[in-house]
Amino acid sequence: MPDIQTEIFTKVLPKMQLNNLNFDDDVETQQTVTVETSDKSLSVMQQIWEFVHVNPGLTAGQISKQMDGQTHTGISTRLNQLLKANKLMRTKKPDESYRWFSIGDTYPRMDKSASLALAVKARQEKLERKAKAKAKKAAKAEATPQVNVRVPPNAWDVDAMLSRMSITQARGMYDALKKIFGA
């Protein structure tokens, strides 16, 4: 595993543009550091979209290899999220690999007011469905009053005994009574 100094000099510093850098031992001048990293202002999804827009027709593996700091799984997940959001499209080649392409010339911004309106509408429809189901259940309960007659388990009421028996038990009882009483 490389040490931190090697990581900084090989991966971090080449991406940064440092202007007017002075060190602490140089007391006479004032230290100013200017770092220009435009990629940091973009979201990961937008970075992936921009990369696919500049490099169309690459596979997810090729994209993840060329984008530093991103895992293949993370790239694949985000590519599929962008696909579902209709911001990217893919084509399947004969070698069973998917090639990724951007849709449009600029990264499509999500209209938050429209998505908020859809969320409010969906919530309202859900509440209306629940209210209708509750009203239907209440109307059904009013229409058919249920009489709860509790029969003790050892009662000799014929209807109560038959209601507790299965079809097989009732048929067995019928056959037994037919033998006893003959018919």
Salt bridges, closest charged atoms under 4 A:
GLU7 OE1 - LYS11 NZ 3.73
ASP68 OD2 - LYS15 NZ 3.78
ASP95 OD2 - ARG99 NH2 3.81
GLU96 OE1 - LYS92 NZ 3.14
ASP175 OD1 - ARG171 NE 3.47
